[in-house]
Amino acid sequence: MMRRHPLYPLCWTLLALLAPLAKAAPEALHTLEVTLTAYASTPDQTEGDPTVTATGQRVRPGIVAVSRDLLKTQLPYGTQVRVVEIRTDDEGCGGYPTSTVFEVQDTMAPERVNEVDIWMPTREEALSWGRCVATLEVVAYPAR
């Protein structure tokens, strides 16, 4: 019969106690209210290669584009944000749990102000998302 190490029960106890901490959502550093929309990788909704973001990354779930005013003042490239509240009278503007963390990797058209655009795989999904007012939390700024 194989004997267990004397610390074996303690290890399992520590793992059980620490597991919830590993899954806890990051704490908010800053909150802001924005207009939330969606975009897709179609040539008419982008400049240049529609599959590449302004930072040179390939588009993928979890990417957001931000208006240039937010990019300069509050949400630089690499910032991680989470949608915590969506306020709308319309259908749409949903589908992501509030624990979803998005990363700023793209830029919106110059005429957009105080807006965040969530990347969607298809134009239909982007159009059906709609337009709403949302509260975002900044959960991490990029390393400098």
Chimera marker file (.cmm) of the C-alpha trace (Angstrom):
<marker_set name="trace">
<marker id="1" x="0.000" y="0.000" z="0.000" r="1" g="1" b="0" radius="0.5"/>
<marker id="2" x="1.310" y="3.399" z="-1.023" r="1" g="1" b="0" radius="0.5"/>
<marker id="3" x="1.470" y="6.033" z="1.707" r="1" g="1" b="0" radius="0.5"/>
<marker id="4" x="0.484" y="9.629" z="1.037" r="1" g="1" b="0" radius="0.5"/>
<marker id="5" x="2.733" y="12.507" z="1.906" r="1" g="1" b="0" radius="0.5"/>
<marker id="6" x="1.751" y="14.081" z="5.252" r="1" g="1" b="0" radius="0.5"/>
<marker id="7" x="0.968" y="17.406" z="3.539" r="1" g="1" b="0" radius="0.5"/>
<marker id="8" x="-1.396" y="15.785" z="1.013" r="1" g="1" b="0" radius="0.5"/>
<marker id="9" x="-4.635" y="16.818" z="2.845" r="1" g="1" b="0" radius="0.5"/>
<marker id="10" x="-3.317" y="20.355" z="3.326" r="1" g="1" b="0" radius="0.5"/>
<marker id="11" x="-2.591" y="20.714" z="-0.412" r="1" g="1" b="0" radius="0.5"/>
<marker id="12" x="-6.164" y="19.763" z="-1.333" r="1" g="1" b="0" radius="0.5"/>
<marker id="13" x="-7.541" y="22.143" z="1.275" r="1" g="1" b="0" radius="0.5"/>
<marker id="14" x="-5.438" y="25.010" z="-0.078" r="1" g="1" b="0" radius="0.5"/>
<marker id="15" x="-6.485" y="24.233" z="-3.652" r="1" g="1" b="0" radius="0.5"/>
<marker id="16" x="-10.137" y="24.229" z="-2.628" r="1" g="1" b="0" radius="0.5"/>
<marker id="17" x="-9.743" y="27.583" z="-0.870" r="1" g="1" b="0" radius="0.5"/>
<marker id="18" x="-7.754" y="29.252" z="-3.659" r="1" g="1" b="0" radius="0.5"/>
<marker id="19" x="-9.769" y="27.971" z="-6.651" r="1" g="1" b="0" radius="0.5"/>
<marker id="20" x="-12.509" y="30.635" z="-6.387" r="1" g="1" b="0" radius="0.5"/>
<marker id="21" x="-9.865" y="33.367" z="-6.360" r="1" g="1" b="0" radius="0.5"/>
<marker id="22" x="-8.403" y="32.139" z="-9.654" r="1" g="1" b="0" radius="0.5"/>
<marker id="23" x="-11.805" y="32.439" z="-11.324" r="1" g="1" b="0" radius="0.5"/>
<marker id="24" x="-12.730" y="35.803" z="-9.830" r="1" g="1" b="0" radius="0.5"/>
<marker id="25" x="-13.221" y="38.593" z="-12.345" r="1" g="1" b="0" radius="0.5"/>
<marker id="26" x="-10.577" y="41.301" z="-12.261" r="1" g="1" b="0" radius="0.5"/>
<marker id="27" x="-11.451" y="44.374" z="-10.229" r="1" g="1" b="0" radius="0.5"/>
<marker id="28" x="-12.445" y="47.503" z="-12.138" r="1" g="1" b="0" radius="0.5"/>
<marker id="29" x="-9.854" y="50.258" z="-12.414" r="1" g="1" b="0" radius="0.5"/>
<marker id="30" x="-12.188" y="52.766" z="-14.066" r="1" g="1" b="0" radius="0.5"/>
<marker id="31" x="-15.765" y="52.864" z="-15.422" r="1" g="1" b="0" radius="0.5"/>
<marker id="32" x="-17.196" y="54.842" z="-18.317" r="1" g="1" b="0" radius="0.5"/>
<marker id="33" x="-20.456" y="55.151" z="-20.212" r="1" g="1" b="0" radius="0.5"/>
<marker id="34" x="-20.269" y="54.654" z="-23.990" r="1" g="1" b="0" radius="0.5"/>
<marker id="35" x="-22.392" y="53.926" z="-27.020" r="1" g="1" b="0" radius="0.5"/>
<marker id="36" x="-21.894" y="50.254" z="-27.819" r="1" g="1" b="0" radius="0.5"/>
<marker id="37" x="-22.188" y="48.923" z="-31.372" r="1" g="1" b="0" radius="0.5"/>
<marker id="38" x="-20.713" y="46.053" z="-33.404" r="1" g="1" b="0" radius="0.5"/>
<marker id="39" x="-18.737" y="45.644" z="-36.618" r="1" g="1" b="0" radius="0.5"/>
<marker id="40" x="-17.630" y="42.833" z="-38.915" r="1" g="1" b="0" radius="0.5"/>
<marker id="41" x="-14.651" y="42.162" z="-41.132" r="1" g="1" b="0" radius="0.5"/>
<marker id="42" x="-16.169" y="43.454" z="-44.334" r="1" g="1" b="0" radius="0.5"/>
<marker id="43" x="-14.386" y="45.880" z="-46.663" r="1" g="1" b="0" radius="0.5"/>
<marker id="44" x="-17.122" y="48.520" z="-46.303" r="1" g="1" b="0" radius="0.5"/>
<marker id="45" x="-16.716" y="48.572" z="-42.495" r="1" g="1" b="0" radius="0.5"/>
<marker id="46" x="-12.932" y="48.746" z="-42.409" r="1" g="1" b="0" radius="0.5"/>
<marker id="47" x="-9.943" y="50.481" z="-43.951" r="1" g="1" b="0" radius="0.5"/>
<marker id="48" x="-7.339" y="48.306" z="-45.684" r="1" g="1" b="0" radius="0.5"/>
<marker id="49" x="-7.269" y="44.558" z="-44.979" r="1" g="1" b="0" radius="0.5"/>
<marker id="50" x="-10.559" y="43.750" z="-43.209" r="1" g="1" b="0" radius="0.5"/>
<marker id="51" x="-8.996" y="40.829" z="-41.315" r="1" g="1" b="0" radius="0.5"/>
<marker id="52" x="-6.279" y="42.917" z="-39.638" r="1" g="1" b="0" radius="0.5"/>
<marker id="53" x="-6.846" y="45.421" z="-36.807" r="1" g="1" b="0" radius="0.5"/>
<marker id="54" x="-5.239" y="48.845" z="-36.471" r="1" g="1" b="0" radius="0.5"/>
<marker id="55" x="-2.582" y="47.254" z="-34.244" r="1" g="1" b="0" radius="0.5"/>
<marker id="56" x="-1.748" y="44.573" z="-36.821" r="1" g="1" b="0" radius="0.5"/>
<marker id="57" x="-3.510" y="41.690" z="-35.060" r="1" g="1" b="0" radius="0.5"/>
<marker id="58" x="-5.911" y="39.338" z="-36.814" r="1" g="1" b="0" radius="0.5"/>
<marker id="59" x="-9.542" y="39.980" z="-35.930" r="1" g="1" b="0" radius="0.5"/>
<marker id="60" x="-10.986" y="37.490" z="-33.459" r="1" g="1" b="0" radius="0.5"/>
<marker id="61" x="-13.661" y="37.234" z="-30.805" r="1" g="1" b="0" radius="0.5"/>
<marker id="62" x="-12.800" y="39.498" z="-27.889" r="1" g="1" b="0" radius="0.5"/>
<marker id="63" x="-11.511" y="42.423" z="-29.990" r="1" g="1" b="0" radius="0.5"/>
<marker id="64" x="-13.073" y="45.869" z="-29.755" r="1" g="1" b="0" radius="0.5"/>
<marker id="65" x="-12.534" y="49.041" z="-31.738" r="1" g="1" b="0" radius="0.5"/>
<marker id="66" x="-12.838" y="52.377" z="-29.963" r="1" g="1" b="0" radius="0.5"/>
<marker id="67" x="-13.494" y="55.921" z="-31.136" r="1" g="1" b="0" radius="0.5"/>
<marker id="68" x="-10.394" y="58.066" z="-31.459" r="1" g="1" b="0" radius="0.5"/>
<marker id="69" x="-11.343" y="60.333" z="-28.557" r="1" g="1" b="0" radius="0.5"/>
<marker id="70" x="-11.449" y="57.335" z="-26.197" r="1" g="1" b="0" radius="0.5"/>
<marker id="71" x="-8.252" y="55.908" z="-27.685" r="1" g="1" b="0" radius="0.5"/>
<marker id="72" x="-6.401" y="59.143" z="-26.873" r="1" g="1" b="0" radius="0.5"/>
<marker id="73" x="-7.865" y="59.801" z="-23.427" r="1" g="1" b="0" radius="0.5"/>
<marker id="74" x="-9.095" y="56.635" z="-21.703" r="1" g="1" b="0" radius="0.5"/>
<marker id="75" x="-8.716" y="53.402" z="-23.690" r="1" g="1" b="0" radius="0.5"/>
<marker id="76" x="-5.306" y="53.021" z="-25.348" r="1" g="1" b="0" radius="0.5"/>
<marker id="77" x="-4.528" y="49.935" z="-27.429" r="1" g="1" b="0" radius="0.5"/>
<marker id="78" x="-4.174" y="46.854" z="-25.252" r="1" g="1" b="0" radius="0.5"/>
<marker id="79" x="-6.641" y="48.039" z="-22.598" r="1" g="1" b="0" radius="0.5"/>
<marker id="80" x="-8.955" y="45.286" z="-21.358" r="1" g="1" b="0" radius="0.5"/>
<marker id="81" x="-12.586" y="46.175" z="-20.736" r="1" g="1" b="0" radius="0.5"/>
<marker id="82" x="-15.732" y="44.409" z="-19.596" r="1" g="1" b="0" radius="0.5"/>
<marker id="83" x="-19.360" y="45.361" z="-20.295" r="1" g="1" b="0" radius="0.5"/>
<marker id="84" x="-21.139" y="45.568" z="-16.944" r="1" g="1" b="0" radius="0.5"/>
<marker id="85" x="-24.471" y="47.100" z="-17.871" r="1" g="1" b="0" radius="0.5"/>
<marker id="86" x="-26.408" y="47.595" z="-21.084" r="1" g="1" b="0" radius="0.5"/>
<marker id="87" x="-29.275" y="50.066" z="-21.225" r="1" g="1" b="0" radius="0.5"/>
<marker id="88" x="-31.521" y="49.933" z="-24.263" r="1" g="1" b="0" radius="0.5"/>
<marker id="89" x="-35.189" y="50.053" z="-25.172" r="1" g="1" b="0" radius="0.5"/>
<marker id="90" x="-34.626" y="47.910" z="-28.259" r="1" g="1" b="0" radius="0.5"/>
<marker id="91" x="-33.987" y="44.249" z="-28.821" r="1" g="1" b="0" radius="0.5"/>
<marker id="92" x="-30.340" y="43.403" z="-29.283" r="1" g="1" b="0" radius="0.5"/>
<marker id="93" x="-27.132" y="44.579" z="-27.665" r="1" g="1" b="0" radius="0.5"/>
<marker id="94" x="-26.535" y="41.426" z="-25.760" r="1" g="1" b="0" radius="0.5"/>
<marker id="95" x="-25.190" y="37.950" z="-25.923" r="1" g="1" b="0" radius="0.5"/>
<marker id="96" x="-21.959" y="38.353" z="-23.980" r="1" g="1" b="0" radius="0.5"/>
<marker id="97" x="-21.888" y="37.524" z="-20.286" r="1" g="1" b="0" radius="0.5"/>
<marker id="98" x="-20.699" y="40.439" z="-18.173" r="1" g="1" b="0" radius="0.5"/>
<marker id="99" x="-17.576" y="38.468" z="-17.269" r="1" g="1" b="0" radius="0.5"/>
<marker id="100" x="-16.356" y="38.603" z="-20.895" r="1" g="1" b="0" radius="0.5"/>
<marker id="101" x="-13.200" y="40.683" z="-21.165" r="1" g="1" b="0" radius="0.5"/>
<marker id="102" x="-12.550" y="42.474" z="-24.457" r="1" g="1" b="0" radius="0.5"/>
<marker id="103" x="-9.263" y="43.981" z="-25.623" r="1" g="1" b="0" radius="0.5"/>
<marker id="104" x="-8.889" y="47.304" z="-27.446" r="1" g="1" b="0" radius="0.5"/>
<marker id="105" x="-7.068" y="46.478" z="-30.698" r="1" g="1" b="0" radius="0.5"/>
<marker id="106" x="-8.848" y="48.516" z="-33.363" r="1" g="1" b="0" radius="0.5"/>
<marker id="107" x="-9.937" y="52.073" z="-34.175" r="1" g="1" b="0" radius="0.5"/>
<marker id="108" x="-13.290" y="53.383" z="-35.356" r="1" g="1" b="0" radius="0.5"/>
<marker id="109" x="-13.931" y="55.942" z="-38.106" r="1" g="1" b="0" radius="0.5"/>
<marker id="110" x="-12.905" y="59.531" z="-37.253" r="1" g="1" b="0" radius="0.5"/>
<marker id="111" x="-16.495" y="60.802" z="-37.019" r="1" g="1" b="0" radius="0.5"/>
<marker id="112" x="-17.347" y="58.410" z="-34.160" r="1" g="1" b="0" radius="0.5"/>
<marker id="113" x="-17.218" y="59.853" z="-30.627" r="1" g="1" b="0" radius="0.5"/>
<marker id="114" x="-17.474" y="58.035" z="-27.275" r="1" g="1" b="0" radius="0.5"/>
<marker id="115" x="-18.198" y="54.698" z="-28.975" r="1" g="1" b="0" radius="0.5"/>
<marker id="116" x="-16.972" y="51.132" z="-28.641" r="1" g="1" b="0" radius="0.5"/>
<marker id="117" x="-17.479" y="48.560" z="-31.406" r="1" g="1" b="0" radius="0.5"/>
<marker id="118" x="-17.408" y="44.818" z="-30.638" r="1" g="1" b="0" radius="0.5"/>
<marker id="119" x="-16.004" y="42.648" z="-33.445" r="1" g="1" b="0" radius="0.5"/>
<marker id="120" x="-18.438" y="40.025" z="-34.784" r="1" g="1" b="0" radius="0.5"/>
<marker id="121" x="-17.654" y="37.232" z="-37.260" r="1" g="1" b="0" radius="0.5"/>
<marker id="122" x="-20.444" y="38.148" z="-39.700" r="1" g="1" b="0" radius="0.5"/>
<marker id="123" x="-22.119" y="41.301" z="-40.942" r="1" g="1" b="0" radius="0.5"/>
<marker id="124" x="-25.525" y="39.858" z="-39.982" r="1" g="1" b="0" radius="0.5"/>
<marker id="125" x="-24.441" y="39.419" z="-36.366" r="1" g="1" b="0" radius="0.5"/>
<marker id="126" x="-23.042" y="42.939" z="-36.261" r="1" g="1" b="0" radius="0.5"/>
<marker id="127" x="-26.228" y="44.454" z="-37.687" r="1" g="1" b="0" radius="0.5"/>
<marker id="128" x="-28.473" y="42.446" z="-35.371" r="1" g="1" b="0" radius="0.5"/>
<marker id="129" x="-26.425" y="43.553" z="-32.335" r="1" g="1" b="0" radius="0.5"/>
<marker id="130" x="-27.890" y="47.047" z="-32.545" r="1" g="1" b="0" radius="0.5"/>
<marker id="131" x="-26.861" y="50.231" z="-30.773" r="1" g="1" b="0" radius="0.5"/>
<marker id="132" x="-27.135" y="50.861" z="-27.054" r="1" g="1" b="0" radius="0.5"/>
<marker id="133" x="-25.695" y="52.754" z="-24.128" r="1" g="1" b="0" radius="0.5"/>
<marker id="134" x="-23.457" y="50.663" z="-21.915" r="1" g="1" b="0" radius="0.5"/>
<marker id="135" x="-21.237" y="50.950" z="-18.885" r="1" g="1" b="0" radius="0.5"/>
<marker id="136" x="-17.746" y="49.548" z="-19.351" r="1" g="1" b="0" radius="0.5"/>
<marker id="137" x="-15.192" y="48.722" z="-16.696" r="1" g="1" b="0" radius="0.5"/>
<marker id="138" x="-11.495" y="48.947" z="-17.435" r="1" g="1" b="0" radius="0.5"/>
<marker id="139" x="-9.961" y="45.853" z="-15.872" r="1" g="1" b="0" radius="0.5"/>
<marker id="140" x="-6.364" y="46.240" z="-17.142" r="1" g="1" b="0" radius="0.5"/>
<marker id="141" x="-4.268" y="48.838" z="-18.901" r="1" g="1" b="0" radius="0.5"/>
<marker id="142" x="-1.452" y="47.758" z="-21.224" r="1" g="1" b="0" radius="0.5"/>
<marker id="143" x="2.005" y="47.341" z="-19.748" r="1" g="1" b="0" radius="0.5"/>
<marker id="144" x="4.268" y="50.282" z="-20.500" r="1" g="1" b="0" radius="0.5"/>
<link id1="1" id2="2" r="1" g="1" b="0" radius="0.2"/>
<link id1="2" id2="3" r="1" g="1" b="0" radius="0.2"/>
<link id1="3" id2="4" r="1" g="1" b="0" radius="0.2"/>
<link id1="4" id2="5" r="1" g="1" b="0" radius="0.2"/>
<link id1="5" id2="6" r="1" g="1" b="0" radius="0.2"/>
<link id1="6" id2="7" r="1" g="1" b="0" radius="0.2"/>
<link id1="7" id2="8" r="1" g="1" b="0" radius="0.2"/>
<link id1="8" id2="9" r="1" g="1" b="0" radius="0.2"/>
<link id1="9" id2="10" r="1" g="1" b="0" radius="0.2"/>
<link id1="10" id2="11" r="1" g="1" b="0" radius="0.2"/>
<link id1="11" id2="12" r="1" g="1" b="0" radius="0.2"/>
<link id1="12" id2="13" r="1" g="1" b="0" radius="0.2"/>
<link id1="13" id2="14" r="1" g="1" b="0" radius="0.2"/>
<link id1="14" id2="15" r="1" g="1" b="0" radius="0.2"/>
<link id1="15" id2="16" r="1" g="1" b="0" radius="0.2"/>
<link id1="16" id2="17" r="1" g="1" b="0" radius="0.2"/>
<link id1="17" id2="18" r="1" g="1" b="0" radius="0.2"/>
<link id1="18" id2="19" r="1" g="1" b="0" radius="0.2"/>
<link id1="19" id2="20" r="1" g="1" b="0" radius="0.2"/>
<link id1="20" id2="21" r="1" g="1" b="0" radius="0.2"/>
<link id1="21" id2="22" r="1" g="1" b="0" radius="0.2"/>
<link id1="22" id2="23" r="1" g="1" b="0" radius="0.2"/>
<link id1="23" id2="24" r="1" g="1" b="0" radius="0.2"/>
<link id1="24" id2="25" r="1" g="1" b="0" radius="0.2"/>
<link id1="25" id2="26" r="1" g="1" b="0" radius="0.2"/>
<link id1="26" id2="27" r="1" g="1" b="0" radius="0.2"/>
<link id1="27" id2="28" r="1" g="1" b="0" radius="0.2"/>
<link id1="28" id2="29" r="1" g="1" b="0" radius="0.2"/>
<link id1="29" id2="30" r="1" g="1" b="0" radius="0.2"/>
<link id1="30" id2="31" r="1" g="1" b="0" radius="0.2"/>
<link id1="31" id2="32" r="1" g="1" b="0" radius="0.2"/>
<link id1="32" id2="33" r="1" g="1" b="0" radius="0.2"/>
<link id1="33" id2="34" r="1" g="1" b="0" radius="0.2"/>
<link id1="34" id2="35" r="1" g="1" b="0" radius="0.2"/>
<link id1="35" id2="36" r="1" g="1" b="0" radius="0.2"/>
<link id1="36" id2="37" r="1" g="1" b="0" radius="0.2"/>
<link id1="37" id2="38" r="1" g="1" b="0" radius="0.2"/>
<link id1="38" id2="39" r="1" g="1" b="0" radius="0.2"/>
<link id1="39" id2="40" r="1" g="1" b="0" radius="0.2"/>
<link id1="40" id2="41" r="1" g="1" b="0" radius="0.2"/>
<link id1="41" id2="42" r="1" g="1" b="0" radius="0.2"/>
<link id1="42" id2="43" r="1" g="1" b="0" radius="0.2"/>
<link id1="43" id2="44" r="1" g="1" b="0" radius="0.2"/>
<link id1="44" id2="45" r="1" g="1" b="0" radius="0.2"/>
<link id1="45" id2="46" r="1" g="1" b="0" radius="0.2"/>
<link id1="46" id2="47" r="1" g="1" b="0" radius="0.2"/>
<link id1="47" id2="48" r="1" g="1" b="0" radius="0.2"/>
<link id1="48" id2="49" r="1" g="1" b="0" radius="0.2"/>
<link id1="49" id2="50" r="1" g="1" b="0" radius="0.2"/>
<link id1="50" id2="51" r="1" g="1" b="0" radius="0.2"/>
<link id1="51" id2="52" r="1" g="1" b="0" radius="0.2"/>
<link id1="52" id2="53" r="1" g="1" b="0" radius="0.2"/>
<link id1="53" id2="54" r="1" g="1" b="0" radius="0.2"/>
<link id1="54" id2="55" r="1" g="1" b="0" radius="0.2"/>
<link id1="55" id2="56" r="1" g="1" b="0" radius="0.2"/>
<link id1="56" id2="57" r="1" g="1" b="0" radius="0.2"/>
<link id1="57" id2="58" r="1" g="1" b="0" radius="0.2"/>
<link id1="58" id2="59" r="1" g="1" b="0" radius="0.2"/>
<link id1="59" id2="60" r="1" g="1" b="0" radius="0.2"/>
<link id1="60" id2="61" r="1" g="1" b="0" radius="0.2"/>
<link id1="61" id2="62" r="1" g="1" b="0" radius="0.2"/>
<link id1="62" id2="63" r="1" g="1" b="0" radius="0.2"/>
<link id1="63" id2="64" r="1" g="1" b="0" radius="0.2"/>
<link id1="64" id2="65" r="1" g="1" b="0" radius="0.2"/>
<link id1="65" id2="66" r="1" g="1" b="0" radius="0.2"/>
<link id1="66" id2="67" r="1" g="1" b="0" radius="0.2"/>
<link id1="67" id2="68" r="1" g="1" b="0" radius="0.2"/>
<link id1="68" id2="69" r="1" g="1" b="0" radius="0.2"/>
<link id1="69" id2="70" r="1" g="1" b="0" radius="0.2"/>
<link id1="70" id2="71" r="1" g="1" b="0" radius="0.2"/>
<link id1="71" id2="72" r="1" g="1" b="0" radius="0.2"/>
<link id1="72" id2="73" r="1" g="1" b="0" radius="0.2"/>
<link id1="73" id2="74" r="1" g="1" b="0" radius="0.2"/>
<link id1="74" id2="75" r="1" g="1" b="0" radius="0.2"/>
<link id1="75" id2="76" r="1" g="1" b="0" radius="0.2"/>
<link id1="76" id2="77" r="1" g="1" b="0" radius="0.2"/>
<link id1="77" id2="78" r="1" g="1" b="0" radius="0.2"/>
<link id1="78" id2="79" r="1" g="1" b="0" radius="0.2"/>
<link id1="79" id2="80" r="1" g="1" b="0" radius="0.2"/>
<link id1="80" id2="81" r="1" g="1" b="0" radius="0.2"/>
<link id1="81" id2="82" r="1" g="1" b="0" radius="0.2"/>
<link id1="82" id2="83" r="1" g="1" b="0" radius="0.2"/>
<link id1="83" id2="84" r="1" g="1" b="0" radius="0.2"/>
<link id1="84" id2="85" r="1" g="1" b="0" radius="0.2"/>
<link id1="85" id2="86" r="1" g="1" b="0" radius="0.2"/>
<link id1="86" id2="87" r="1" g="1" b="0" radius="0.2"/>
<link id1="87" id2="88" r="1" g="1" b="0" radius="0.2"/>
<link id1="88" id2="89" r="1" g="1" b="0" radius="0.2"/>
<link id1="89" id2="90" r="1" g="1" b="0" radius="0.2"/>
<link id1="90" id2="91" r="1" g="1" b="0" radius="0.2"/>
<link id1="91" id2="92" r="1" g="1" b="0" radius="0.2"/>
<link id1="92" id2="93" r="1" g="1" b="0" radius="0.2"/>
<link id1="93" id2="94" r="1" g="1" b="0" radius="0.2"/>
<link id1="94" id2="95" r="1" g="1" b="0" radius="0.2"/>
<link id1="95" id2="96" r="1" g="1" b="0" radius="0.2"/>
<link id1="96" id2="97" r="1" g="1" b="0" radius="0.2"/>
<link id1="97" id2="98" r="1" g="1" b="0" radius="0.2"/>
<link id1="98" id2="99" r="1" g="1" b="0" radius="0.2"/>
<link id1="99" id2="100" r="1" g="1" b="0" radius="0.2"/>
<link id1="100" id2="101" r="1" g="1" b="0" radius="0.2"/>
<link id1="101" id2="102" r="1" g="1" b="0" radius="0.2"/>
<link id1="102" id2="103" r="1" g="1" b="0" radius="0.2"/>
<link id1="103" id2="104" r="1" g="1" b="0" radius="0.2"/>
<link id1="104" id2="105" r="1" g="1" b="0" radius="0.2"/>
<link id1="105" id2="106" r="1" g="1" b="0" radius="0.2"/>
<link id1="106" id2="107" r="1" g="1" b="0" radius="0.2"/>
<link id1="107" id2="108" r="1" g="1" b="0" radius="0.2"/>
<link id1="108" id2="109" r="1" g="1" b="0" radius="0.2"/>
<link id1="109" id2="110" r="1" g="1" b="0" radius="0.2"/>
<link id1="110" id2="111" r="1" g="1" b="0" radius="0.2"/>
<link id1="111" id2="112" r="1" g="1" b="0" radius="0.2"/>
<link id1="112" id2="113" r="1" g="1" b="0" radius="0.2"/>
<link id1="113" id2="114" r="1" g="1" b="0" radius="0.2"/>
<link id1="114" id2="115" r="1" g="1" b="0" radius="0.2"/>
<link id1="115" id2="116" r="1" g="1" b="0" radius="0.2"/>
<link id1="116" id2="117" r="1" g="1" b="0" radius="0.2"/>
<link id1="117" id2="118" r="1" g="1" b="0" radius="0.2"/>
<link id1="118" id2="119" r="1" g="1" b="0" radius="0.2"/>
<link id1="119" id2="120" r="1" g="1" b="0" radius="0.2"/>
<link id1="120" id2="121" r="1" g="1" b="0" radius="0.2"/>
<link id1="121" id2="122" r="1" g="1" b="0" radius="0.2"/>
<link id1="122" id2="123" r="1" g="1" b="0" radius="0.2"/>
<link id1="123" id2="124" r="1" g="1" b="0" radius="0.2"/>
<link id1="124" id2="125" r="1" g="1" b="0" radius="0.2"/>
<link id1="125" id2="126" r="1" g="1" b="0" radius="0.2"/>
<link id1="126" id2="127" r="1" g="1" b="0" radius="0.2"/>
<link id1="127" id2="128" r="1" g="1" b="0" radius="0.2"/>
<link id1="128" id2="129" r="1" g="1" b="0" radius="0.2"/>
<link id1="129" id2="130" r="1" g="1" b="0" radius="0.2"/>
<link id1="130" id2="131" r="1" g="1" b="0" radius="0.2"/>
<link id1="131" id2="132" r="1" g="1" b="0" radius="0.2"/>
<link id1="132" id2="133" r="1" g="1" b="0" radius="0.2"/>
<link id1="133" id2="134" r="1" g="1" b="0" radius="0.2"/>
<link id1="134" id2="135" r="1" g="1" b="0" radius="0.2"/>
<link id1="135" id2="136" r="1" g="1" b="0" radius="0.2"/>
<link id1="136" id2="137" r="1" g="1" b="0" radius="0.2"/>
<link id1="137" id2="138" r="1" g="1" b="0" radius="0.2"/>
<link id1="138" id2="139" r="1" g="1" b="0" radius="0.2"/>
<link id1="139" id2="140" r="1" g="1" b="0" radius="0.2"/>
<link id1="140" id2="141" r="1" g="1" b="0" radius="0.2"/>
<link id1="141" id2="142" r="1" g="1" b="0" radius="0.2"/>
<link id1="142" id2="143" r="1" g="1" b="0" radius="0.2"/>
<link id1="143" id2="144" r="1" g="1" b="0" radius="0.2"/>
</marker_set>
